[in-house]
Amino acid sequence: MIRIAIVDDHRLFRQNFSNVFSKIEDIEVLFDCSNGIELLEKLKRISVDIVFLDISMPIMDGYQVASLLEKNHPNVKVLILTSFCDDRSIKRMLKYNISGYLTKNISFSKLKEAIYCVYTNGVYYDIEIQDTVSKVKEQKDSEEVVFTSKEIELIKLYAMQFTLSEIADKLNLSPRTIEKMKENLMDRTGSSNFIGVILYALRWHYIEDIDEKENKERKTR
């Protein structure tokens, strides 16, 4: 029996995919969850063979989850299932030793094919993105700066217009350390100011656009 977990922030999507998997005799969905934190907590108690992982999620996005799975659960196969099929998204995800990358409009037959391929230690890419994957693999890794989870949180907080003291408090770091982190990020991204770092993080999907709700919550604090 192939044990599956589904991670996606849309409940209806998770339910639909669970129903699809129920039609395959030797595949079982052990659990589904809406974000990476839930996944990592459940993996402490439940072992799975394959994780279907979305990229755009709250709390912890797919890139961060894939990085942690590679480090802490190397035996778990990661199949990306997403609507993000651009070069930058694919290139970032390939850094984390994933086992496959699928688009959300994949057919039932191809979905089964991907599962069996990955389960037997293969690698599977949706036919719609195979050319992009080949092109991305040929590009130099040095084109992108890799941020740590702490750096990503710092960038997001600045994008949400938190003050230096507020950010230092939230990250449990001194203001001086925060300033040094800012300088380091500007240097690594070749930015003349921190706005450049934020734009860089947006371009490479390290952070998503800060929506109106988040800004409203920020202003009411």
TIRO-143643 format. One record per residue: residue number from 1; residue in three letters; x, y, z of N, C-alpha, C in turn. Coordinates in steps of 0.1 Angstrom, whole numbers, plus 5000, padded with zeros to 4 digits. Example, Ala and Ser with C-alpha at 12.3 -4.5 7.8 and 13.67 -1.06 7.14 Angstrom:
BEGIN
k	r	n.px	n.py	n.pz	ca.px	ca.py	ca.pz	c.px	c.py	c.pz
1	ALA	5132	4943	5078	5123	4955	5078	5132	4967	5078 $
2	SER	5128	4978	5071	5137	4989	5071	5129	5000	5079 $
***
This chain:
BEGIN
k	r	n.px	n.py	n.pz	ca.px	ca.py	ca.pz	c.px	c.py	c.pz
1	MET	5008	4988	5000	5000	5000	5000	5009	5013	5000 $
2	ILE	5006	5022	4991	5013	5034	4990	5006	5045	4999 $
3	ARG	5013	5050	5008	5007	5059	5018	5010	5074	5014 $
4	ILE	4999	5081	5013	4999	5095	5007	4994	5105	5018 $
5	ALA	5001	5117	5017	4996	5129	5024	4994	5140	5014 $
6	ILE	4984	5148	5016	4981	5159	5007	4982	5172	5015 $
7	VAL	4989	5182	5010	4991	5195	5016	4987	5206	5007 $
8	ASP	4976	5212	5010	4970	5223	5001	4961	5231	5010 $
9	ASP	4961	5245	5008	4953	5253	5017	4938	5254	5012 $
10	HIS	4935	5247	5001	4921	5247	4997	4914	5234	5001 $
11	ARG	4905	5234	5010	4898	5222	5015	4891	5214	5004 $
12	LEU	4884	5221	4995	4877	5214	4985	4887	5207	4976 $
13	PHE	4898	5213	4973	4908	5206	4964	4913	5193	4971 $
14	ARG	4916	5194	4984	4921	5183	4992	4910	5171	4992 $
15	GLN	4898	5175	4994	4887	5165	4994	4886	5159	4980 $
16	ASN	4886	5167	4970	4885	5161	4956	4896	5151	4953 $
17	PHE	4908	5155	4957	4919	5146	4954	4919	5134	4962 $
18	SER	4914	5135	4975	4913	5123	4983	4903	5113	4977 $
19	ASN	4892	5119	4971	4882	5111	4964	4888	5104	4952 $
20	VAL	4896	5111	4945	4903	5105	4933	4912	5093	4937 $
21	PHE	4920	5095	4948	4929	5085	4952	4921	5073	4958 $
22	SER	4909	5075	4963	4902	5064	4968	4898	5054	4957 $
23	LYS	4899	5058	4945	4895	5049	4934	4907	5040	4929 $
24	ILE	4919	5043	4935	4931	5035	4932	4933	5025	4943 $
25	GLU	4933	5012	4940	4932	5001	4949	4944	5001	4959 $
26	ASP	4956	5003	4955	4968	5002	4963	4973	5015	4968 $
27	ILE	4965	5025	4969	4969	5039	4974	4960	5043	4985 $
28	GLU	4965	5048	4996	4957	5053	5007	4961	5067	5011 $
29	VAL	4952	5076	5012	4955	5089	5018	4954	5088	5033 $
30	LEU	4965	5089	5040	4965	5088	5055	4960	5101	5061 $
31	PHE	4963	5112	5055	4958	5125	5061	4960	5136	5050 $
32	ASP	4953	5147	5053	4956	5159	5045	4956	5171	5054 $
33	CYS	4963	5181	5050	4964	5193	5059	4965	5206	5050 $
34	SER	4963	5217	5057	4962	5230	5050	4975	5238	5049 $
35	ASN	4985	5234	5056	4998	5241	5056	5009	5232	5061 $
36	GLY	5021	5238	5059	5033	5230	5062	5035	5227	5077 $
37	ILE	5031	5236	5086	5032	5233	5100	5024	5221	5104 $
38	GLU	5012	5220	5099	5003	5208	5102	5010	5195	5097 $
39	LEU	5016	5196	5085	5022	5184	5079	5034	5180	5088 $
40	LEU	5042	5189	5092	5054	5185	5100	5050	5179	5113 $
41	GLU	5040	5184	5119	5035	5179	5132	5029	5165	5130 $
42	LYS	5022	5163	5119	5016	5149	5117	5027	5139	5113 $
43	LEU	5037	5143	5106	5048	5134	5103	5056	5129	5115 $
44	LYS	5054	5136	5126	5060	5131	5138	5054	5118	5143 $
45	ARG	5041	5116	5139	5033	5104	5144	5030	5095	5133 $
46	ILE	5029	5100	5121	5024	5091	5110	5034	5091	5098 $
47	SER	5038	5079	5094	5047	5078	5083	5040	5077	5069 $
48	VAL	5045	5084	5059	5039	5084	5046	5051	5081	5036 $
49	ASP	5047	5077	5024	5056	5074	5013	5058	5087	5004 $
50	ILE	5046	5093	5002	5046	5104	4992	5038	5116	4998 $
51	VAL	5043	5128	4997	5036	5140	5000	5033	5148	4988 $
52	PHE	5020	5150	4985	5016	5160	4975	5016	5173	4981 $
53	LEU	5024	5182	4975	5026	5195	4981	5023	5207	4972 $
54	ASP	5015	5216	4977	5012	5229	4969	5024	5239	4972 $
55	ILE	5025	5249	4964	5035	5259	4967	5030	5271	4975 $
56	SER	5019	5277	4970	5013	5289	4977	5004	5285	4988 $
57	MET	5009	5287	5001	5001	5283	5012	5005	5293	5024 $
58	PRO	4995	5295	5033	4998	5304	5044	5007	5298	5054 $
59	ILE	5013	5306	5063	5021	5302	5074	5035	5297	5070 $
60	MET	5035	5287	5061	5048	5281	5056	5045	5277	5042 $
61	ASP	5052	5283	5032	5049	5280	5018	5056	5267	5014 $
62	GLY	5053	5262	5002	5058	5249	4997	5073	5248	4996 $
63	TYR	5080	5260	4993	5095	5260	4993	5101	5256	5006 $
64	GLN	5096	5263	5017	5101	5261	5030	5098	5246	5035 $
65	VAL	5086	5241	5031	5082	5228	5035	5091	5218	5028 $
66	ALA	5094	5220	5015	5102	5210	5008	5116	5210	5013 $
67	SER	5121	5222	5017	5135	5223	5023	5135	5215	5036 $
68	LEU	5125	5216	5044	5125	5209	5057	5123	5194	5055 $
69	LEU	5115	5190	5046	5113	5176	5043	5126	5170	5038 $
70	GLU	5133	5177	5029	5146	5172	5024	5156	5170	5036 $
71	LYS	5156	5179	5046	5165	5178	5057	5161	5168	5067 $
72	ASN	5148	5168	5071	5144	5160	5083	5136	5147	5079 $
73	HIS	5131	5146	5067	5124	5134	5062	5129	5130	5048 $
74	PRO	5142	5127	5047	5147	5124	5034	5141	5112	5027 $
75	ASN	5135	5103	5034	5129	5091	5028	5115	5094	5022 $
76	VAL	5109	5105	5025	5096	5109	5020	5097	5115	5006 $
77	LYS	5090	5110	4996	5090	5115	4983	5081	5127	4982 $
78	VAL	5085	5138	4976	5078	5150	4975	5073	5152	4960 $
79	LEU	5060	5152	4958	5055	5155	4945	5048	5169	4946 $
80	ILE	5053	5179	4938	5047	5192	4938	5034	5191	4929 $
81	LEU	5024	5197	4935	5011	5197	4927	5006	5212	4928 $
82	THR	5007	5219	4918	5006	5234	4919	5001	5240	4906 $
83	SER	4997	5253	4906	4993	5260	4894	5005	5269	4890 $
84	PHE	5016	5269	4898	5028	5277	4895	5037	5269	4886 $
85	CYS	5038	5273	4873	5045	5266	4863	5056	5275	4856 $
86	ASP	5059	5286	4862	5069	5295	4856	5083	5290	4860 $
87	ASP	5093	5295	4852	5107	5291	4853	5112	5293	4868 $
88	ARG	5109	5304	4874	5114	5307	4887	5109	5297	4898 $
89	SER	5096	5294	4897	5090	5285	4907	5096	5271	4906 $
90	ILE	5097	5267	4893	5103	5253	4891	5118	5253	4895 $
91	LYS	5125	5263	4892	5139	5263	4895	5141	5263	4910 $
92	ARG	5134	5271	4917	5135	5271	4932	5132	5257	4938 $
93	MET	5121	5251	4933	5117	5238	4939	5127	5227	4936 $
94	LEU	5133	5228	4924	5143	5217	4920	5155	5217	4930 $
95	LYS	5157	5227	4937	5168	5228	4946	5167	5218	4958 $
96	TYR	5154	5214	4960	5151	5206	4973	5149	5192	4970 $
97	ASN	5155	5187	4959	5155	5172	4957	5141	5166	4956 $
98	ILE	5132	5173	4950	5118	5168	4949	5118	5156	4939 $
99	SER	5107	5148	4940	5106	5136	4931	5098	5139	4919 $
100	GLY	5091	5150	4919	5082	5153	4907	5075	5167	4908 $
101	TYR	5070	5171	4897	5064	5184	4896	5052	5183	4887 $
102	LEU	5040	5185	4892	5028	5183	4885	5019	5196	4884 $
103	THR	5012	5198	4874	5002	5208	4873	4989	5203	4878 $
104	LYS	4980	5212	4883	4968	5208	4890	4957	5203	4880 $
105	ASN	4960	5205	4867	4950	5200	4857	4955	5186	4851 $
106	ILE	4964	5179	4858	4969	5167	4854	4957	5156	4853 $
107	SER	4958	5148	4843	4948	5138	4841	4949	5127	4852 $
108	PHE	4938	5119	4854	4938	5108	4863	4948	5098	4860 $
109	SER	4949	5094	4847	4959	5084	4843	4973	5088	4845 $
110	LYS	4976	5101	4843	4990	5106	4845	4993	5107	4859 $
111	LEU	4983	5110	4867	4985	5111	4882	4989	5098	4887 $
112	LYS	4982	5087	4883	4986	5074	4888	5000	5070	4883 $
113	GLU	5003	5074	4871	5016	5071	4865	5027	5078	4873 $
114	ALA	5024	5090	4877	5034	5098	4885	5036	5091	4899 $
115	ILE	5026	5087	4905	5027	5081	4918	5035	5068	4918 $
116	TYR	5032	5059	4908	5040	5047	4907	5054	5049	4904 $
117	CYS	5056	5059	4895	5070	5062	4891	5078	5067	4903 $
118	VAL	5073	5076	4910	5080	5082	4922	5082	5072	4933 $
119	TYR	5071	5063	4935	5072	5053	4946	5083	5043	4943 $
120	THR	5087	5041	4931	5097	5032	4927	5110	5039	4925 $
121	ASN	5112	5050	4931	5124	5058	4931	5127	5065	4918 $
122	GLY	5116	5067	4910	5118	5075	4898	5115	5090	4900 $
123	VAL	5116	5098	4889	5113	5112	4890	5103	5115	4879 $
124	TYR	5093	5123	4882	5082	5125	4872	5079	5140	4871 $
125	TYR	5079	5144	4858	5075	5158	4855	5063	5158	4846 $
126	ASP	5053	5166	4849	5042	5168	4840	5047	5172	4826 $
127	ILE	5040	5166	4816	5044	5168	4802	5044	5183	4799 $
128	GLU	5035	5190	4805	5033	5204	4802	5045	5213	4806 $
129	ILE	5053	5208	4815	5065	5216	4820	5078	5209	4817 $
130	GLN	5078	5198	4810	5091	5191	4808	5101	5200	4801 $
131	ASP	5097	5208	4791	5106	5217	4784	5112	5227	4794 $
132	THR	5103	5232	4802	5107	5242	4812	5117	5236	4822 $
133	VAL	5115	5224	4826	5124	5218	4836	5138	5216	4829 $
134	SER	5138	5211	4817	5151	5210	4810	5158	5223	4809 $
135	LYS	5151	5233	4806	5157	5246	4804	5162	5251	4818 $
136	VAL	5154	5250	4828	5158	5254	4842	5171	5247	4846 $
137	LYS	5172	5234	4844	5183	5226	4848	5196	5230	4842 $
138	GLU	5195	5236	4830	5207	5241	4823	5212	5255	4828 $
139	GLN	5203	5262	4835	5207	5275	4840	5216	5274	4852 $
140	LYS	5224	5284	4854	5234	5284	4865	5227	5286	4878 $
141	ASP	5230	5278	4888	5224	5280	4901	5228	5294	4908 $
142	SER	5238	5300	4903	5243	5312	4909	5234	5324	4906 $
143	GLU	5224	5322	4897	5215	5333	4894	5206	5337	4905 $
144	GLU	5204	5328	4915	5194	5331	4925	5201	5330	4939 $
145	VAL	5198	5340	4947	5202	5340	4961	5193	5332	4969 $
146	VAL	5198	5324	4978	5189	5315	4986	5188	5322	5000 $
147	PHE	5176	5324	5005	5173	5330	5018	5170	5319	5028 $
148	THR	5174	5322	5041	5170	5313	5052	5156	5316	5056 $
149	SER	5150	5308	5064	5136	5310	5068	5135	5323	5077 $
150	LYS	5146	5325	5085	5146	5337	5093	5147	5350	5084 $
151	GLU	5155	5349	5074	5156	5361	5065	5143	5363	5057 $
152	ILE	5136	5353	5054	5123	5354	5047	5113	5361	5056 $
153	GLU	5113	5357	5069	5104	5363	5078	5107	5378	5080 $
154	LEU	5120	5381	5081	5124	5395	5082	5119	5403	5070 $
155	ILE	5122	5398	5058	5117	5405	5046	5102	5408	5046 $
156	LYS	5095	5397	5050	5080	5399	5050	5076	5409	5060 $
157	LEU	5082	5409	5071	5078	5419	5082	5081	5433	5077 $
158	TYR	5092	5435	5070	5095	5449	5065	5085	5452	5054 $
159	ALA	5082	5443	5046	5072	5445	5035	5058	5449	5041 $
160	MET	5055	5444	5053	5043	5447	5060	5044	5460	5068 $
161	GLN	5056	5467	5067	5058	5480	5074	5059	5479	5089 $
162	PHE	5064	5468	5094	5067	5468	5108	5080	5476	5111 $
163	THR	5081	5482	5123	5093	5490	5126	5104	5481	5130 $
164	LEU	5116	5487	5130	5128	5479	5134	5126	5473	5148 $
165	SER	5122	5480	5158	5120	5475	5171	5109	5463	5171 $
166	GLU	5099	5465	5164	5088	5455	5163	5094	5442	5157 $
167	ILE	5102	5443	5146	5107	5432	5139	5117	5425	5149 $
168	ALA	5126	5432	5155	5135	5427	5165	5128	5419	5175 $
169	ASP	5117	5424	5180	5109	5417	5191	5103	5404	5185 $
170	LYS	5098	5405	5173	5091	5393	5168	5101	5382	5165 $
171	LEU	5113	5386	5160	5123	5376	5157	5132	5372	5168 $
172	ASN	5130	5379	5180	5138	5376	5192	5153	5379	5189 $
173	LEU	5155	5390	5182	5169	5394	5179	5171	5408	5183 $
174	SER	5183	5413	5184	5186	5427	5187	5184	5435	5175 $
175	PRO	5181	5448	5176	5180	5457	5165	5193	5458	5157 $
176	ARG	5204	5457	5164	5217	5457	5157	5219	5445	5148 $
177	THR	5214	5433	5153	5215	5421	5145	5206	5422	5132 $
178	ILE	5194	5428	5134	5185	5430	5123	5191	5439	5113 $
179	GLU	5198	5450	5117	5204	5459	5107	5215	5452	5100 $
180	LYS	5223	5443	5107	5233	5436	5100	5227	5426	5090 $
181	MET	5216	5420	5093	5209	5411	5084	5205	5418	5072 $
182	LYS	5200	5431	5074	5195	5439	5062	5207	5442	5053 $
183	GLU	5218	5446	5059	5230	5450	5051	5234	5437	5043 $
184	ASN	5234	5426	5049	5239	5414	5043	5230	5410	5031 $
185	LEU	5217	5412	5033	5207	5409	5023	5208	5418	5011 $
186	MET	5210	5431	5014	5212	5441	5003	5225	5437	4995 $
187	ASP	5235	5434	5002	5248	5430	4995	5246	5418	4986 $
188	ARG	5240	5408	4992	5239	5395	4984	5229	5396	4972 $
189	THR	5219	5405	4973	5210	5407	4962	5214	5419	4952 $
190	GLY	5225	5426	4956	5229	5437	4948	5219	5448	4948 $
191	SER	5213	5450	4960	5203	5461	4961	5208	5473	4968 $
192	SER	5205	5485	4964	5209	5497	4970	5201	5501	4982 $
193	ASN	5189	5495	4983	5181	5498	4995	5173	5485	4998 $
194	PHE	5165	5485	5009	5158	5473	5013	5146	5470	5004 $
195	ILE	5141	5481	4998	5130	5479	4988	5134	5469	4977 $
196	GLY	5147	5470	4973	5152	5461	4963	5152	5447	4968 $
197	VAL	5155	5444	4980	5155	5431	4986	5141	5425	4986 $
198	ILE	5131	5434	4990	5117	5429	4990	5113	5426	4976 $
199	LEU	5116	5434	4966	5113	5431	4952	5119	5418	4947 $
200	TYR	5131	5416	4951	5139	5404	4948	5131	5392	4953 $
201	ALA	5127	5393	4966	5120	5382	4973	5107	5379	4966 $
202	LEU	5100	5389	4962	5087	5387	4955	5090	5381	4941 $
203	ARG	5100	5385	4934	5103	5380	4921	5106	5365	4921 $
204	TRP	5113	5361	4931	5117	5347	4932	5107	5339	4941 $
205	HIS	5095	5345	4944	5085	5338	4952	5089	5334	4966 $
206	TYR	5099	5341	4972	5102	5338	4986	5090	5343	4995 $
207	ILE	5084	5354	4990	5072	5359	4997	5062	5362	4987 $
208	GLU	5050	5362	4990	5039	5365	4981	5035	5380	4983 $
209	ASP	5027	5385	4974	5022	5399	4976	5015	5400	4989 $
210	ILE	5018	5410	4997	5012	5413	5010	4998	5418	5007 $
211	ASP	4988	5410	5011	4974	5413	5007	4968	5424	5016 $
212	GLU	4956	5429	5012	4950	5440	5020	4947	5436	5034 $
213	LYS	4943	5423	5036	4939	5419	5050	4951	5419	5059 $
214	GLU	4963	5415	5054	4975	5415	5062	4978	5430	5066 $
215	ASN	4977	5439	5057	4981	5453	5060	4971	5459	5069 $
216	LYS	4958	5455	5068	4948	5460	5077	4951	5455	5091 $
217	GLU	4954	5442	5093	4958	5437	5106	4970	5444	5112 $
218	ARG	4979	5447	5103	4991	5454	5108	4988	5468	5113 $
219	LYS	4979	5475	5107	4975	5489	5111	4967	5489	5123 $
220	THR	4960	5478	5127	4952	5478	5139	4959	5474	5151 $
221	ARG	4972	5470	5150	4980	5465	5161	4985	5477	5169 $
***
